[in-house]
Amino acid sequence: MAHNAPCRHKKIHIKHLSWLMPLFLSGIMSGILSCVNLALQHRADQFSSFISLWFSAWGISWLVAYPCILIFLPLVRRFLTFFMYTSQD
């Protein structure tokens, strides 16, 4: 397949990246963290209940993580720009 082949699916406008990126990052982050925390507290022989508890914990974690990323990502980005330079500086 050529690198410049036309896209066969509809793309999302770049303006939506500001909320889509935190949505995906918070989902991944909260899923991993809730799984690790639950695994540390749960017995290994109860795998079926572990999956059920993990999905419940992940849902709650995501509800907290997504707004936190929306709030803190711009603040952290602005803070870090004080320590960054571009080739135009």
Phi and psi in radians as a Rosetta constraint file:
Dihedral C 1 N 2 CA 2 C 2 CIRCULARHARMONIC -1.237 0.35
Dihedral N 2 CA 2 C 2 N 3 CIRCULARHARMONIC 2.605 0.35
Dihedral C 2 N 3 CA 3 C 3 CIRCULARHARMONIC -1.117 0.35
Dihedral N 3 CA 3 C 3 N 4 CIRCULARHARMONIC -0.572 0.35
Dihedral C 3 N 4 CA 4 C 4 CIRCULARHARMONIC -1.751 0.35
Dihedral N 4 CA 4 C 4 N 5 CIRCULARHARMONIC 0.449 0.35
Dihedral C 4 N 5 CA 5 C 5 CIRCULARHARMONIC -1.171 0.35
Dihedral N 5 CA 5 C 5 N 6 CIRCULARHARMONIC 2.546 0.35
Dihedral C 5 N 6 CA 6 C 6 CIRCULARHARMONIC -1.143 0.35
Dihedral N 6 CA 6 C 6 N 7 CIRCULARHARMONIC 2.552 0.35
Dihedral C 6 N 7 CA 7 C 7 CIRCULARHARMONIC -1.315 0.35
Dihedral N 7 CA 7 C 7 N 8 CIRCULARHARMONIC 2.392 0.35
Dihedral C 7 N 8 CA 8 C 8 CIRCULARHARMONIC -1.706 0.35
Dihedral N 8 CA 8 C 8 N 9 CIRCULARHARMONIC 0.015 0.35
Dihedral C 8 N 9 CA 9 C 9 CIRCULARHARMONIC -2.211 0.35
Dihedral N 9 CA 9 C 9 N 10 CIRCULARHARMONIC 2.731 0.35
Dihedral C 9 N 10 CA 10 C 10 CIRCULARHARMONIC -1.284 0.35
Dihedral N 10 CA 10 C 10 N 11 CIRCULARHARMONIC 2.300 0.35
Dihedral C 10 N 11 CA 11 C 11 CIRCULARHARMONIC -1.658 0.35
Dihedral N 11 CA 11 C 11 N 12 CIRCULARHARMONIC 2.749 0.35
Dihedral C 11 N 12 CA 12 C 12 CIRCULARHARMONIC -1.625 0.35
Dihedral N 12 CA 12 C 12 N 13 CIRCULARHARMONIC 2.458 0.35
Dihedral C 12 N 13 CA 13 C 13 CIRCULARHARMONIC -1.108 0.35
Dihedral N 13 CA 13 C 13 N 14 CIRCULARHARMONIC 2.535 0.35
Dihedral C 13 N 14 CA 14 C 14 CIRCULARHARMONIC -1.054 0.35
Dihedral N 14 CA 14 C 14 N 15 CIRCULARHARMONIC -0.419 0.35
Dihedral C 14 N 15 CA 15 C 15 CIRCULARHARMONIC -1.100 0.35
Dihedral N 15 CA 15 C 15 N 16 CIRCULARHARMONIC -0.368 0.35
Dihedral C 15 N 16 CA 16 C 16 CIRCULARHARMONIC -1.487 0.35
Dihedral N 16 CA 16 C 16 N 17 CIRCULARHARMONIC -0.063 0.35
Dihedral C 16 N 17 CA 17 C 17 CIRCULARHARMONIC -1.085 0.35
Dihedral N 17 CA 17 C 17 N 18 CIRCULARHARMONIC -0.519 0.35
Dihedral C 17 N 18 CA 18 C 18 CIRCULARHARMONIC -1.137 0.35
Dihedral N 18 CA 18 C 18 N 19 CIRCULARHARMONIC -0.430 0.35
Dihedral C 18 N 19 CA 19 C 19 CIRCULARHARMONIC -1.941 0.35
Dihedral N 19 CA 19 C 19 N 20 CIRCULARHARMONIC -0.397 0.35
Dihedral C 19 N 20 CA 20 C 20 CIRCULARHARMONIC -1.287 0.35
Dihedral N 20 CA 20 C 20 N 21 CIRCULARHARMONIC -0.701 0.35
Dihedral C 20 N 21 CA 21 C 21 CIRCULARHARMONIC -1.083 0.35
Dihedral N 21 CA 21 C 21 N 22 CIRCULARHARMONIC -0.853 0.35
Dihedral C 21 N 22 CA 22 C 22 CIRCULARHARMONIC -1.100 0.35
Dihedral N 22 CA 22 C 22 N 23 CIRCULARHARMONIC -0.565 0.35
Dihedral C 22 N 23 CA 23 C 23 CIRCULARHARMONIC -1.084 0.35
Dihedral N 23 CA 23 C 23 N 24 CIRCULARHARMONIC -0.832 0.35
Dihedral C 23 N 24 CA 24 C 24 CIRCULARHARMONIC -1.230 0.35
Dihedral N 24 CA 24 C 24 N 25 CIRCULARHARMONIC -0.743 0.35
Dihedral C 24 N 25 CA 25 C 25 CIRCULARHARMONIC -1.105 0.35
Dihedral N 25 CA 25 C 25 N 26 CIRCULARHARMONIC -0.732 0.35
Dihedral C 25 N 26 CA 26 C 26 CIRCULARHARMONIC -1.172 0.35
Dihedral N 26 CA 26 C 26 N 27 CIRCULARHARMONIC -0.620 0.35
Dihedral C 26 N 27 CA 27 C 27 CIRCULARHARMONIC -1.136 0.35
Dihedral N 27 CA 27 C 27 N 28 CIRCULARHARMONIC -0.800 0.35
Dihedral C 27 N 28 CA 28 C 28 CIRCULARHARMONIC -1.131 0.35
Dihedral N 28 CA 28 C 28 N 29 CIRCULARHARMONIC -0.842 0.35
Dihedral C 28 N 29 CA 29 C 29 CIRCULARHARMONIC -1.106 0.35
Dihedral N 29 CA 29 C 29 N 30 CIRCULARHARMONIC -0.833 0.35
Dihedral C 29 N 30 CA 30 C 30 CIRCULARHARMONIC -1.180 0.35
Dihedral N 30 CA 30 C 30 N 31 CIRCULARHARMONIC -0.594 0.35
Dihedral C 30 N 31 CA 31 C 31 CIRCULARHARMONIC -1.131 0.35
Dihedral N 31 CA 31 C 31 N 32 CIRCULARHARMONIC -0.785 0.35
Dihedral C 31 N 32 CA 32 C 32 CIRCULARHARMONIC -1.158 0.35
Dihedral N 32 CA 32 C 32 N 33 CIRCULARHARMONIC -0.825 0.35
Dihedral C 32 N 33 CA 33 C 33 CIRCULARHARMONIC -1.165 0.35
Dihedral N 33 CA 33 C 33 N 34 CIRCULARHARMONIC -0.716 0.35
Dihedral C 33 N 34 CA 34 C 34 CIRCULARHARMONIC -1.174 0.35
Dihedral N 34 CA 34 C 34 N 35 CIRCULARHARMONIC -0.615 0.35
Dihedral C 34 N 35 CA 35 C 35 CIRCULARHARMONIC -1.151 0.35
Dihedral N 35 CA 35 C 35 N 36 CIRCULARHARMONIC -0.798 0.35
Dihedral C 35 N 36 CA 36 C 36 CIRCULARHARMONIC -1.131 0.35
Dihedral N 36 CA 36 C 36 N 37 CIRCULARHARMONIC -0.819 0.35
Dihedral C 36 N 37 CA 37 C 37 CIRCULARHARMONIC -1.084 0.35
Dihedral N 37 CA 37 C 37 N 38 CIRCULARHARMONIC -0.744 0.35
Dihedral C 37 N 38 CA 38 C 38 CIRCULARHARMONIC -1.193 0.35
Dihedral N 38 CA 38 C 38 N 39 CIRCULARHARMONIC -0.673 0.35
Dihedral C 38 N 39 CA 39 C 39 CIRCULARHARMONIC -1.118 0.35
Dihedral N 39 CA 39 C 39 N 40 CIRCULARHARMONIC -0.616 0.35
Dihedral C 39 N 40 CA 40 C 40 CIRCULARHARMONIC -1.217 0.35
Dihedral N 40 CA 40 C 40 N 41 CIRCULARHARMONIC -0.433 0.35
Dihedral C 40 N 41 CA 41 C 41 CIRCULARHARMONIC -1.772 0.35
Dihedral N 41 CA 41 C 41 N 42 CIRCULARHARMONIC -0.180 0.35
Dihedral C 41 N 42 CA 42 C 42 CIRCULARHARMONIC -1.873 0.35
Dihedral N 42 CA 42 C 42 N 43 CIRCULARHARMONIC 2.601 0.35
Dihedral C 42 N 43 CA 43 C 43 CIRCULARHARMONIC -1.374 0.35
Dihedral N 43 CA 43 C 43 N 44 CIRCULARHARMONIC 2.464 0.35
Dihedral C 43 N 44 CA 44 C 44 CIRCULARHARMONIC -1.168 0.35
Dihedral N 44 CA 44 C 44 N 45 CIRCULARHARMONIC -0.418 0.35
Dihedral C 44 N 45 CA 45 C 45 CIRCULARHARMONIC -1.440 0.35
Dihedral N 45 CA 45 C 45 N 46 CIRCULARHARMONIC 0.026 0.35
Dihedral C 45 N 46 CA 46 C 46 CIRCULARHARMONIC -1.986 0.35
Dihedral N 46 CA 46 C 46 N 47 CIRCULARHARMONIC 0.938 0.35
Dihedral C 46 N 47 CA 47 C 47 CIRCULARHARMONIC -1.106 0.35
Dihedral N 47 CA 47 C 47 N 48 CIRCULARHARMONIC -0.738 0.35
Dihedral C 47 N 48 CA 48 C 48 CIRCULARHARMONIC -1.123 0.35
Dihedral N 48 CA 48 C 48 N 49 CIRCULARHARMONIC -0.718 0.35
Dihedral C 48 N 49 CA 49 C 49 CIRCULARHARMONIC -1.270 0.35
Dihedral N 49 CA 49 C 49 N 50 CIRCULARHARMONIC -0.461 0.35
Dihedral C 49 N 50 CA 50 C 50 CIRCULARHARMONIC -1.074 0.35
Dihedral N 50 CA 50 C 50 N 51 CIRCULARHARMONIC -0.793 0.35
Dihedral C 50 N 51 CA 51 C 51 CIRCULARHARMONIC -1.073 0.35
Dihedral N 51 CA 51 C 51 N 52 CIRCULARHARMONIC -0.781 0.35
Dihedral C 51 N 52 CA 52 C 52 CIRCULARHARMONIC -1.085 0.35
Dihedral N 52 CA 52 C 52 N 53 CIRCULARHARMONIC -0.811 0.35
Dihedral C 52 N 53 CA 53 C 53 CIRCULARHARMONIC -1.138 0.35
Dihedral N 53 CA 53 C 53 N 54 CIRCULARHARMONIC -0.630 0.35
Dihedral C 53 N 54 CA 54 C 54 CIRCULARHARMONIC -1.136 0.35
Dihedral N 54 CA 54 C 54 N 55 CIRCULARHARMONIC -0.798 0.35
Dihedral C 54 N 55 CA 55 C 55 CIRCULARHARMONIC -1.085 0.35
Dihedral N 55 CA 55 C 55 N 56 CIRCULARHARMONIC -0.648 0.35
Dihedral C 55 N 56 CA 56 C 56 CIRCULARHARMONIC -1.137 0.35
Dihedral N 56 CA 56 C 56 N 57 CIRCULARHARMONIC -0.814 0.35
Dihedral C 56 N 57 CA 57 C 57 CIRCULARHARMONIC -1.137 0.35
Dihedral N 57 CA 57 C 57 N 58 CIRCULARHARMONIC -0.649 0.35
Dihedral C 57 N 58 CA 58 C 58 CIRCULARHARMONIC -1.126 0.35
Dihedral N 58 CA 58 C 58 N 59 CIRCULARHARMONIC -0.762 0.35
Dihedral C 58 N 59 CA 59 C 59 CIRCULARHARMONIC -1.032 0.35
Dihedral N 59 CA 59 C 59 N 60 CIRCULARHARMONIC -0.797 0.35
Dihedral C 59 N 60 CA 60 C 60 CIRCULARHARMONIC -1.163 0.35
Dihedral N 60 CA 60 C 60 N 61 CIRCULARHARMONIC -0.734 0.35
Dihedral C 60 N 61 CA 61 C 61 CIRCULARHARMONIC -1.083 0.35
Dihedral N 61 CA 61 C 61 N 62 CIRCULARHARMONIC -0.703 0.35
Dihedral C 61 N 62 CA 62 C 62 CIRCULARHARMONIC -1.167 0.35
Dihedral N 62 CA 62 C 62 N 63 CIRCULARHARMONIC -0.662 0.35
Dihedral C 62 N 63 CA 63 C 63 CIRCULARHARMONIC -1.077 0.35
Dihedral N 63 CA 63 C 63 N 64 CIRCULARHARMONIC -0.491 0.35
Dihedral C 63 N 64 CA 64 C 64 CIRCULARHARMONIC -1.534 0.35
Dihedral N 64 CA 64 C 64 N 65 CIRCULARHARMONIC -0.726 0.35
Dihedral C 64 N 65 CA 65 C 65 CIRCULARHARMONIC -1.183 0.35
Dihedral N 65 CA 65 C 65 N 66 CIRCULARHARMONIC -0.701 0.35
Dihedral C 65 N 66 CA 66 C 66 CIRCULARHARMONIC -1.111 0.35
Dihedral N 66 CA 66 C 66 N 67 CIRCULARHARMONIC -0.881 0.35
Dihedral C 66 N 67 CA 67 C 67 CIRCULARHARMONIC -1.106 0.35
Dihedral N 67 CA 67 C 67 N 68 CIRCULARHARMONIC -0.591 0.35
Dihedral C 67 N 68 CA 68 C 68 CIRCULARHARMONIC -1.098 0.35
Dihedral N 68 CA 68 C 68 N 69 CIRCULARHARMONIC -0.758 0.35
Dihedral C 68 N 69 CA 69 C 69 CIRCULARHARMONIC -1.167 0.35
Dihedral N 69 CA 69 C 69 N 70 CIRCULARHARMONIC -0.702 0.35
Dihedral C 69 N 70 CA 70 C 70 CIRCULARHARMONIC -1.052 0.35
Dihedral N 70 CA 70 C 70 N 71 CIRCULARHARMONIC -0.637 0.35
Dihedral C 70 N 71 CA 71 C 71 CIRCULARHARMONIC -1.369 0.35
Dihedral N 71 CA 71 C 71 N 72 CIRCULARHARMONIC -0.826 0.35
Dihedral C 71 N 72 CA 72 C 72 CIRCULARHARMONIC -1.518 0.35
Dihedral N 72 CA 72 C 72 N 73 CIRCULARHARMONIC -0.434 0.35
Dihedral C 72 N 73 CA 73 C 73 CIRCULARHARMONIC -1.027 0.35
Dihedral N 73 CA 73 C 73 N 74 CIRCULARHARMONIC -0.843 0.35
Dihedral C 73 N 74 CA 74 C 74 CIRCULARHARMONIC -1.123 0.35
Dihedral N 74 CA 74 C 74 N 75 CIRCULARHARMONIC -0.616 0.35
Dihedral C 74 N 75 CA 75 C 75 CIRCULARHARMONIC -1.170 0.35
Dihedral N 75 CA 75 C 75 N 76 CIRCULARHARMONIC -0.775 0.35
Dihedral C 75 N 76 CA 76 C 76 CIRCULARHARMONIC -1.167 0.35
Dihedral N 76 CA 76 C 76 N 77 CIRCULARHARMONIC -0.710 0.35
Dihedral C 76 N 77 CA 77 C 77 CIRCULARHARMONIC -1.058 0.35
Dihedral N 77 CA 77 C 77 N 78 CIRCULARHARMONIC -0.797 0.35
Dihedral C 77 N 78 CA 78 C 78 CIRCULARHARMONIC -1.111 0.35
Dihedral N 78 CA 78 C 78 N 79 CIRCULARHARMONIC -0.734 0.35
Dihedral C 78 N 79 CA 79 C 79 CIRCULARHARMONIC -1.062 0.35
Dihedral N 79 CA 79 C 79 N 80 CIRCULARHARMONIC -0.801 0.35
Dihedral C 79 N 80 CA 80 C 80 CIRCULARHARMONIC -1.201 0.35
Dihedral N 80 CA 80 C 80 N 81 CIRCULARHARMONIC -0.438 0.35
Dihedral C 80 N 81 CA 81 C 81 CIRCULARHARMONIC -1.128 0.35
Dihedral N 81 CA 81 C 81 N 82 CIRCULARHARMONIC -0.370 0.35
Dihedral C 81 N 82 CA 82 C 82 CIRCULARHARMONIC -1.167 0.35
Dihedral N 82 CA 82 C 82 N 83 CIRCULARHARMONIC -0.380 0.35
Dihedral C 82 N 83 CA 83 C 83 CIRCULARHARMONIC -1.879 0.35
Dihedral N 83 CA 83 C 83 N 84 CIRCULARHARMONIC 0.063 0.35
Dihedral C 83 N 84 CA 84 C 84 CIRCULARHARMONIC -1.935 0.35
Dihedral N 84 CA 84 C 84 N 85 CIRCULARHARMONIC 2.777 0.35
Dihedral C 84 N 85 CA 85 C 85 CIRCULARHARMONIC -2.398 0.35
Dihedral N 85 CA 85 C 85 N 86 CIRCULARHARMONIC 2.771 0.35
Dihedral C 85 N 86 CA 86 C 86 CIRCULARHARMONIC -1.982 0.35
Dihedral N 86 CA 86 C 86 N 87 CIRCULARHARMONIC 3.008 0.35
Dihedral C 86 N 87 CA 87 C 87 CIRCULARHARMONIC -1.167 0.35
Dihedral N 87 CA 87 C 87 N 88 CIRCULARHARMONIC -0.258 0.35
Dihedral C 87 N 88 CA 88 C 88 CIRCULARHARMONIC -1.503 0.35
Dihedral N 88 CA 88 C 88 N 89 CIRCULARHARMONIC -0.223 0.35
